[in-house]
Amino acid sequence: MSKIVLITGASGLIGKALMKSLLDQGYFVHTLTTQKPKTHPKPNVKEFYWNPIGNEIDLQSLEGVESIVNLAGAPIAQRWTKAAKNRITNSRVKSLEVLAHNIKTHNFPIKHLISASAIGIYANSITHYYEEKDAQFSSNSYLSSVVHRWEAAVRSFDMENLKVSILRIGIVLDAKKGALPKMMFPIRNYMGAVLGNGDQWQSWIHIEDLVALISHVLKLRIEGVFNAVAPNPVQQSEMTTAIGCVLKKPIVFPNVSESLLKLMLGEMSAIVLESQRVCAKKIQQTGFKFKFHEISAALKSLV
Ligand SMILES: NC(=O)c1ccc[n+]([C@@H]2O[C@H](COP(=O)([O-])OP(=O)(O)OC[C@H]3O[C@@H](n4cnc5c(N)ncnc54)[C@H](OP(=O)(O)O)[C@@H]3O)[C@@H](O)[C@H]2O)c1
């Protein structure tokens, strides 16, 4: 019988692409969704409802499952009001807690959990080149504290015979969803400009590579924490120039100052102003081969 993988957050940018790839590889997929499950999902897919905040989960979603890929979480790119911050944190922490509690209580023989995390765990730094062991560097940023709590919640999966992998994902580049369309919009409309002083590092990954990387960790059941970023992060000024180049649009406006970005986006400006130069070596040492190493090739394939 084919293996069953449970994906949470499967309707999102990463989840959709991963589900397609896993189905193509012959897996059966269960999904846990906070939406009303579709009555006629795709072949080899079963959808189940959950509401992690309310401790609700359809236990049938865990039946026969070997591996879980946890991608659930309320969007980070929303104005960081107090309520939004609670939603962002709680959706991630509670999702893991509800899964762990029910797996333990009902003795589901799950063998592997792969949980999404983010490079926002690393402190804002222009100079540091972050490896996985560097997450203990303290930071006052909200993003870093969320990701620390998110990863701490993974500890509730302290079960015998269950392997745990944490993927610290960088900026996922996809043509239609996520950060890239938002970065392309002003540039496409001749309004492109470098954000802040442009020195901040942006560690990115092509969606195709991220899906392949998750499949690699799943197939080999590799335990541990891994950065999920391409081998060559770029500074914001290079990212903007590279997008302009691929779109064949000049970048004529002066930089958008840090103070204006803070005024426009509030605390959320951290998403575009914080700098994390992150190293991909550890996942490469497991035998994973990236298809997109350089930003220009990644952008050309997407635009
Ligand atoms: N995209 C990136 O650049 C990036 C970078 C680093 C880390 N990550 C992390 O990787 C994960 C997947 O990213 P993504 O880009 O695919 O995100 P996404 O497109 O926003 O999808 C996340 C999914 O989570 C579920 N969700 C939303 N609100 C929820 C809530 N309150 N409680 C439980 N589930 C909720 C939704 O699925 P249902 O509607 O089906 O429930 C949604 O489709 C996220 O946790 C994200 O923070 C993403």
The ligand as a MOL file (V3000), in Angstrom:
LIG
                    3D

  0  0  0     0  0            999 V3000
M  V30 BEGIN CTAB
M  V30 COUNTS 48 52 0 0 0
M  V30 BEGIN ATOM
M  V30 1 N 6.1750 31.3750 2.1450 0
M  V30 2 C 7.2800 31.7540 2.7590 0
M  V30 3 O 8.0540 32.5830 2.2180 0
M  V30 4 C 7.6310 31.1670 4.1030 0
M  V30 5 C 8.8920 31.4610 4.6430 0
M  V30 6 C 9.2280 30.9350 5.8870 0
M  V30 7 C 8.3210 30.1480 6.5830 0
M  V30 8 N 7.1030 29.9010 6.0420 0 CHG=1
M  V30 9 C 6.1570 29.1180 6.8470 0
M  V30 10 O 5.7930 27.9290 6.1810 0
M  V30 11 C 4.4130 27.6380 6.4320 0
M  V30 12 C 3.6960 27.4930 5.0950 0
M  V30 13 O 3.9370 28.6860 4.3490 0
M  V30 14 P 2.9760 29.1420 3.1580 0
M  V30 15 O 3.6760 30.2260 2.4530 0
M  V30 16 O 2.4950 27.9530 2.3960 0 CHG=-1
M  V30 17 O 1.7850 29.7950 3.9830 0
M  V30 18 P 0.2970 30.1350 3.5030 0
M  V30 19 O 0.2170 30.1970 2.0330 0
M  V30 20 O -0.1310 31.3390 4.2860 0
M  V30 21 O -0.5220 28.8560 4.0000 0
M  V30 22 C -0.6170 28.5090 5.3570 0
M  V30 23 C -1.8290 27.6520 5.5750 0
M  V30 24 O -2.0390 27.5580 6.9840 0
M  V30 25 C -3.4320 27.3870 7.2500 0
M  V30 26 N -3.8710 28.3780 8.2500 0
M  V30 27 C -4.1300 29.7120 8.0730 0
M  V30 28 N -4.5380 30.2560 9.2170 0
M  V30 29 C -4.5490 29.2650 10.1390 0
M  V30 30 C -4.8820 29.1980 11.5100 0
M  V30 31 N -5.3110 30.2850 12.1650 0
M  V30 32 N -4.7630 28.0030 12.1500 0
M  V30 33 C -4.3140 26.9020 11.4930 0
M  V30 34 N -4.0160 26.8910 10.1890 0
M  V30 35 C -4.1160 28.0740 9.5260 0
M  V30 36 C -4.1830 27.6380 5.9490 0
M  V30 37 O -4.6430 26.3690 5.4830 0
M  V30 38 P -6.1900 25.9330 5.6560 0
M  V30 39 O -6.9600 27.1430 5.1970 0
M  V30 40 O -6.3240 24.7750 4.7560 0
M  V30 41 O -6.3810 25.6260 7.0970 0
M  V30 42 C -3.1330 28.2150 5.0120 0
M  V30 43 O -3.3460 27.8280 3.6760 0
M  V30 44 C 3.8410 28.7950 7.2580 0
M  V30 45 O 3.7410 28.4320 8.5930 0
M  V30 46 C 4.8570 29.8980 7.0540 0
M  V30 47 O 4.9710 30.7650 8.1790 0
M  V30 48 C 6.7390 30.3870 4.8160 0
M  V30 END ATOM
M  V30 BEGIN BOND
M  V30 1 1 1 2
M  V30 2 2 2 3
M  V30 3 1 2 4
M  V30 4 1 4 5
M  V30 5 2 4 48
M  V30 6 2 5 6
M  V30 7 1 6 7
M  V30 8 2 7 8
M  V30 9 1 8 9
M  V30 10 1 8 48
M  V30 11 1 9 10
M  V30 12 1 9 46
M  V30 13 1 10 11
M  V30 14 1 11 12
M  V30 15 1 11 44
M  V30 16 1 12 13
M  V30 17 1 13 14
M  V30 18 2 14 15
M  V30 19 1 14 16
M  V30 20 1 14 17
M  V30 21 1 17 18
M  V30 22 2 18 19
M  V30 23 1 18 20
M  V30 24 1 18 21
M  V30 25 1 21 22
M  V30 26 1 22 23
M  V30 27 1 23 24
M  V30 28 1 23 42
M  V30 29 1 24 25
M  V30 30 1 25 26
M  V30 31 1 25 36
M  V30 32 1 26 27
M  V30 33 1 26 35
M  V30 34 2 27 28
M  V30 35 1 28 29
M  V30 36 1 29 30
M  V30 37 2 29 35
M  V30 38 1 30 31
M  V30 39 2 30 32
M  V30 40 1 32 33
M  V30 41 2 33 34
M  V30 42 1 34 35
M  V30 43 1 36 37
M  V30 44 1 36 42
M  V30 45 1 37 38
M  V30 46 2 38 39
M  V30 47 1 38 40
M  V30 48 1 38 41
M  V30 49 1 42 43
M  V30 50 1 44 45
M  V30 51 1 44 46
M  V30 52 1 46 47
M  V30 END BOND
M  V30 END CTAB
M  END
